[in-house]
């Protein structure tokens, strides 16, 4: 009996018995005193979540800075700028002569600045919307954007300790934000930035990058790669696998790419030969596809054809003609239907719509749909191209 478990039970005292006896009457009193007003419609936690991940933000433009290569930096200020991960983007919402359009632009500033309500976007003035912005946005204007979006950011569990950033032109924005985040302690990894420009005078933020490197304790390195000029201290040509290996050091390292389509087309093939695991290669697709006719599986006989598109939205029917080389989303916007959109690259699923009839071409590498959506006929209009007359049901914003 020596190992028998002995449990000591404390005898109930008089005070315990009194507390137990008063339990029910005390609760009754609390209920009687409580307010009879209905519970708030939006519970407190939802309000908190909405302030951290807002669907919309408004900013005042506080400064516009001209940079080389037709790039302008827009400095923005808001009472409550949402915190973000370095590398994320904002989708700017615009009403251009009645056409409701959106464009995604990577955030250029450091996440730490968002804590003081500041944010910055670097936008190259080419293309219908970017040109509109360059011609119309002025200091003092108010603009509307989405909350921070996108998954192009460093993830300690997935990414290697060293990141080789490959940027071209205005694609420097998310990597510039990461470099600042490393210096101010928001992020902790080593960044080797291979930044491609045509000539030295086309480099955006050259002096600022130099300053970041000098403050980074060796954690940020910038190598300029010039395609049309030989210059001291710069590499010449394009970002090749040899260049990536030279500066990336020992495998594994992660690769984060952001730049124009031509840069991806070239660099992607170089990266394939490095033998890196897929999870280490991240690409921020930069803007919507403008050259679908050059994609491998695009049916060439459909190039330049126009199709009748019927759009069902908010109980109304709209009709427009859509070209096979423009995305379904662009045609919907031209019909003045305010379709939802964020990334415009097929990734986020925000524009998800039901294709009722007809056929679209969807490039494999931008098909971000879930398997169930594919089976039930849903498409992402931003990355789908009409190859017959179509009828589509669109959820309006
Ligand atoms: S807008 Fe993101 S998938 Fe279409």
Boltz pocket constraint, residues with backbone or C-beta under 6 A from the ligand:
constraints:
  - pocket:
      binder: B
      contacts: [[A, 340], [A, 341], [A, 342], [A, 343], [A, 344], [A, 345], [A, 346], [A, 347], [A, 348], [A, 349], [A, 350], [A, 351], [A, 352], [A, 368], [A, 380], [A, 381], [A, 382], [A, 383]]
      max_distance: 6.0
